[in-house]
């Protein structure tokens, strides 16, 4: 039998889809092993009852084993029949929940496509809204279906509920902080995927806004993962939020000695901006004088990058 199931798996003739194999493995072989163990236990039980019935002084044990097995079967049958109405109610609750979630998904997909406008829901917040609504609906469905589950009022169910509640209370404090911070970022629309931001010592493009962390792709092509609680508590400078075409304002600083006239410095920096590829030439570069230091003057050059330009290495090219 084991060889039969293995050959069917190798020939891809199994009833279980192949892409489920990474999660289930050779489930037929395991079910066969469980079936063999159960049949072995049943055979041993029948043999023991028959062996006890052969001798007068153990015949009472044989009869008690038979009565005990019949009592167990009767009790299990009555319990299954009694739990059928509750199970039907649970199935109906979950089916209704699935239909409601499908309806919510259809409506939110229309909002994301711009065909429907719902107050308070924007296309960039549809994904988070869908997840939140799904979680709330499923939690409500579980709360409604819990009393109808078989054994819901037993001490075992109550102990398991207390155990999981304690685990969530002790382990979800930090996670909930980051998750709520992620919701603040998403619904405040302070950041969007593709925005160029400056956060603390990190400057780069937002590549992902997750539930627990935000990922930033820097000019050096590094990915910096920042927890959402840190992002919310810090100062965020969005360099591309007000740019309709997706361009980014880029600044770089240089220091020049006092023996070089400031007009010449301005002309050199503007010439460097015009000669550097990837700079939007329709917007004139801006040169600022930042400060007078002991031995030199600090200048800053601000230019606008084209949307298709790569950000890596632009300050070095301009300087």
PLY file of the C-alpha trace (Angstrom):
ply
format ascii 1.0
element vertex 319
property float x
property float y
property float z
element edge 318
property int vertex1
property int vertex2
end_header
0.00 0.00 0.00
2.84 2.40 0.83
4.49 1.66 -2.52
1.15 2.18 -4.28
0.74 5.70 -2.85
4.37 6.61 -3.57
4.02 5.51 -7.19
0.85 7.59 -7.60
2.64 10.64 -6.18
5.61 10.17 -8.52
3.26 9.78 -11.50
1.36 12.94 -10.37
-1.90 11.00 -10.32
-2.76 11.82 -6.74
-6.07 13.48 -5.82
-4.16 16.18 -3.90
-2.80 19.03 -6.11
0.96 19.08 -6.48
1.37 22.67 -5.24
-0.06 21.55 -1.89
2.80 19.10 -1.45
5.12 21.74 -0.01
2.72 22.08 2.94
1.20 18.61 3.25
4.01 16.36 2.01
3.14 12.72 1.34
-0.16 12.99 3.19
-1.50 9.69 1.79
1.37 7.74 3.35
0.78 9.40 6.72
-2.96 8.70 6.56
-2.17 5.10 5.68
0.11 4.83 8.72
-2.61 6.25 11.00
-5.17 3.84 9.51
-2.84 0.87 10.07
-2.30 1.91 13.70
-6.06 2.24 14.31
-6.78 -1.11 12.67
-4.04 -2.70 14.74
-5.51 -1.30 17.97
-8.98 -2.52 16.96
-7.65 -5.98 16.13
-5.81 -6.13 19.46
-8.98 -5.08 21.32
-11.07 -7.77 19.58
-8.42 -10.41 20.18
-8.18 -9.48 23.87
-11.95 -9.68 24.27
-11.98 -13.08 22.53
-9.08 -14.35 24.63
-10.80 -13.34 27.87
-13.96 -15.18 26.79
-12.09 -18.51 26.50
-11.63 -18.89 30.25
-14.41 -18.90 32.84
-12.52 -16.72 35.35
-11.86 -14.01 32.76
-15.17 -14.17 30.91
-16.49 -11.29 33.02
-13.70 -9.09 31.70
-14.65 -10.01 28.12
-18.26 -8.99 28.71
-17.21 -5.75 30.43
-14.94 -4.88 27.49
-17.84 -5.41 25.09
-20.20 -3.32 27.20
-17.59 -0.58 27.54
-16.98 -0.42 23.76
-20.72 -0.32 23.07
-21.13 2.45 25.63
-18.34 4.49 24.06
-19.81 4.07 20.57
-23.28 5.00 21.83
-21.95 8.07 23.63
-19.97 9.22 20.59
-22.97 8.73 18.30
-25.28 10.70 20.58
-22.69 13.48 20.94
-22.24 13.76 17.16
-26.01 13.86 16.56
-26.49 16.46 19.32
-23.73 18.70 17.89
-25.04 18.66 14.30
-27.43 21.64 14.70
-24.65 23.77 16.25
-22.24 22.77 13.50
-24.80 23.72 10.85
-25.18 27.16 12.47
-21.36 27.57 12.51
-21.20 26.65 8.81
-23.93 29.17 7.99
-22.15 31.91 9.98
-18.85 31.28 8.17
-20.59 31.12 4.78
-22.34 34.43 5.42
-19.03 35.93 6.59
-17.30 34.78 3.40
-20.04 36.34 1.26
-19.81 39.65 3.14
-16.03 39.75 2.72
-16.36 39.04 -1.00
-18.87 41.90 -1.30
-16.55 44.25 0.60
-13.66 43.23 -1.67
-15.69 44.02 -4.79
-16.62 47.46 -3.47
-13.07 48.29 -2.37
-11.67 47.15 -5.73
-13.98 49.65 -7.39
-12.72 52.35 -5.00
-9.10 51.46 -5.83
-9.90 51.71 -9.55
-11.46 55.15 -9.02
-14.97 54.13 -10.17
-16.56 54.62 -6.74
-15.81 57.30 -4.16
-16.33 56.46 -0.49
-15.79 59.24 2.07
-12.70 58.61 4.18
-11.30 55.86 1.91
-8.65 56.74 -0.66
-7.20 54.45 -3.35
-3.84 54.21 -1.56
-5.53 53.09 1.69
-7.76 50.43 0.12
-5.36 47.55 0.84
-5.09 48.36 4.56
-8.82 49.01 4.79
-9.58 45.64 3.22
-7.36 43.84 5.73
-8.84 45.72 8.69
-12.42 45.07 7.63
-11.67 41.38 7.00
-10.09 40.98 10.44
-12.99 42.72 12.18
-15.60 40.66 10.30
-13.82 37.36 10.99
-13.40 38.21 14.68
-17.10 39.04 14.90
-17.95 35.77 13.13
-15.75 33.76 15.50
-17.37 35.45 18.49
-20.83 34.64 17.13
-19.92 31.02 16.25
-18.02 30.20 19.44
-21.08 29.31 21.61
-22.30 26.84 18.96
-19.04 24.88 18.79
-19.14 21.40 20.39
-17.68 21.56 23.88
-17.55 25.37 23.96
-18.71 25.40 27.58
-16.23 22.75 28.72
-13.32 23.50 31.02
-10.84 22.50 28.29
-12.14 25.18 25.92
-12.08 27.78 28.67
-8.51 26.86 29.61
-7.36 27.11 25.99
-9.06 30.51 25.64
-7.31 31.81 28.77
-3.97 30.44 27.52
-4.21 32.13 24.12
-5.44 35.36 25.68
-2.44 35.39 28.02
-0.06 34.73 25.12
-1.54 37.59 23.09
-1.43 39.94 26.07
2.23 39.25 26.86
3.56 39.01 23.31
1.64 41.59 21.34
2.48 44.79 23.19
5.35 45.86 20.93
3.73 44.38 17.85
0.52 46.34 18.39
2.52 49.54 18.86
4.21 49.12 15.48
0.95 47.98 13.85
-0.97 51.02 15.06
1.89 53.25 13.92
1.68 51.61 10.49
-2.03 52.39 10.33
-1.29 56.01 11.26
1.20 56.24 8.39
-1.19 54.68 5.89
-4.32 56.62 6.77
-2.56 59.95 7.32
-1.03 59.50 3.84
2.20 61.04 5.09
4.10 58.49 2.99
3.38 56.68 -0.23
5.25 54.00 -2.07
7.71 55.71 -4.40
8.06 58.92 -2.34
11.55 60.28 -1.77
11.94 61.03 1.93
14.50 62.04 4.50
14.08 60.31 7.86
16.70 60.98 10.55
20.02 59.97 8.95
18.38 58.05 6.10
17.41 59.50 2.73
15.93 57.46 -0.06
12.85 56.16 -1.84
10.03 54.41 0.02
9.89 50.89 -1.37
7.36 49.38 1.02
5.04 50.47 3.83
4.28 47.36 5.83
2.21 46.73 8.92
5.22 46.72 11.24
8.01 48.49 9.34
8.79 50.80 6.43
11.56 50.04 3.92
13.64 52.79 2.30
15.91 52.31 -0.74
18.85 54.71 -0.31
21.05 56.34 -2.96
23.70 53.71 -2.23
21.15 51.04 -3.22
20.81 49.86 0.39
17.48 48.86 1.92
16.92 50.40 5.35
14.12 48.91 7.46
12.70 51.36 9.98
10.03 50.29 12.55
6.81 52.19 12.10
6.85 53.43 15.69
10.21 55.09 14.98
8.87 56.61 11.75
5.83 58.08 13.47
7.79 59.46 16.42
10.44 61.10 14.18
10.41 63.94 11.69
9.65 62.94 8.10
10.72 65.19 5.24
8.92 64.22 2.04
10.98 65.55 -0.84
8.61 64.50 -3.62
5.13 64.97 -2.13
4.53 68.35 -3.84
6.02 67.29 -7.17
3.31 66.42 -9.67
5.72 64.86 -12.18
7.55 62.73 -9.63
10.80 64.72 -9.69
12.91 65.10 -6.57
14.73 68.15 -5.26
18.33 67.22 -4.51
20.83 69.31 -2.56
24.57 68.99 -2.15
27.05 71.07 -0.15
30.56 72.25 -1.06
33.14 74.41 0.71
35.30 76.94 -1.17
38.12 79.08 0.21
37.77 82.83 0.70
40.21 83.56 -2.13
37.57 82.48 -4.73
34.92 85.14 -5.54
31.38 84.13 -4.71
30.13 85.02 -8.21
32.62 82.55 -9.69
31.48 79.87 -7.26
27.84 80.43 -8.23
28.72 80.21 -11.92
30.74 77.00 -11.42
27.95 75.27 -9.50
25.30 76.28 -12.04
27.55 75.08 -14.87
28.03 71.73 -13.09
24.26 71.38 -12.79
23.74 72.08 -16.49
26.42 69.56 -17.53
25.16 66.75 -15.31
22.74 64.34 -17.05
19.42 63.59 -15.38
18.85 67.17 -14.18
15.64 68.97 -15.13
16.98 71.92 -17.13
13.62 73.69 -17.19
13.97 74.51 -13.49
16.94 76.73 -12.75
19.39 75.48 -10.10
19.52 77.39 -6.82
22.80 78.23 -5.08
22.74 79.24 -1.41
25.43 80.43 0.94
25.11 78.42 4.12
27.75 79.96 6.35
31.11 81.64 6.80
33.55 79.30 8.50
37.10 79.81 9.69
38.93 79.07 6.43
36.25 78.71 3.78
32.65 79.45 2.80
29.96 76.76 2.72
27.64 76.70 -0.34
24.61 74.56 -1.19
23.34 73.64 -4.66
19.74 72.58 -5.18
18.55 70.97 -8.43
15.51 69.03 -9.62
16.05 65.45 -10.78
14.07 64.03 -13.65
11.53 61.31 -12.67
13.42 58.67 -14.65
16.84 59.59 -13.27
18.68 57.25 -10.95
19.41 58.77 -7.56
22.60 56.87 -6.79
25.71 59.01 -6.92
24.09 62.33 -7.91
25.79 64.46 -5.24
29.18 63.09 -6.26
28.50 63.80 -9.93
27.42 67.36 -9.25
30.29 68.06 -6.89
0 1
1 2
2 3
3 4
4 5
5 6
6 7
7 8
8 9
9 10
10 11
11 12
12 13
13 14
14 15
15 16
16 17
17 18
18 19
19 20
20 21
21 22
22 23
23 24
24 25
25 26
26 27
27 28
28 29
29 30
30 31
31 32
32 33
33 34
34 35
35 36
36 37
37 38
38 39
39 40
40 41
41 42
42 43
43 44
44 45
45 46
46 47
47 48
48 49
49 50
50 51
51 52
52 53
53 54
54 55
55 56
56 57
57 58
58 59
59 60
60 61
61 62
62 63
63 64
64 65
65 66
66 67
67 68
68 69
69 70
70 71
71 72
72 73
73 74
74 75
75 76
76 77
77 78
78 79
79 80
80 81
81 82
82 83
83 84
84 85
85 86
86 87
87 88
88 89
89 90
90 91
91 92
92 93
93 94
94 95
95 96
96 97
97 98
98 99
99 100
100 101
101 102
102 103
103 104
104 105
105 106
106 107
107 108
108 109
109 110
110 111
111 112
112 113
113 114
114 115
115 116
116 117
117 118
118 119
119 120
120 121
121 122
122 123
123 124
124 125
125 126
126 127
127 128
128 129
129 130
130 131
131 132
132 133
133 134
134 135
135 136
136 137
137 138
138 139
139 140
140 141
141 142
142 143
143 144
144 145
145 146
146 147
147 148
148 149
149 150
150 151
151 152
152 153
153 154
154 155
155 156
156 157
157 158
158 159
159 160
160 161
161 162
162 163
163 164
164 165
165 166
166 167
167 168
168 169
169 170
170 171
171 172
172 173
173 174
174 175
175 176
176 177
177 178
178 179
179 180
180 181
181 182
182 183
183 184
184 185
185 186
186 187
187 188
188 189
189 190
190 191
191 192
192 193
193 194
194 195
195 196
196 197
197 198
198 199
199 200
200 201
201 202
202 203
203 204
204 205
205 206
206 207
207 208
208 209
209 210
210 211
211 212
212 213
213 214
214 215
215 216
216 217
217 218
218 219
219 220
220 221
221 222
222 223
223 224
224 225
225 226
226 227
227 228
228 229
229 230
230 231
231 232
232 233
233 234
234 235
235 236
236 237
237 238
238 239
239 240
240 241
241 242
242 243
243 244
244 245
245 246
246 247
247 248
248 249
249 250
250 251
251 252
252 253
253 254
254 255
255 256
256 257
257 258
258 259
259 260
260 261
261 262
262 263
263 264
264 265
265 266
266 267
267 268
268 269
269 270
270 271
271 272
272 273
273 274
274 275
275 276
276 277
277 278
278 279
279 280
280 281
281 282
282 283
283 284
284 285
285 286
286 287
287 288
288 289
289 290
290 291
291 292
292 293
293 294
294 295
295 296
296 297
297 298
298 299
299 300
300 301
301 302
302 303
303 304
304 305
305 306
306 307
307 308
308 309
309 310
310 311
311 312
312 313
313 314
314 315
315 316
316 317
317 318
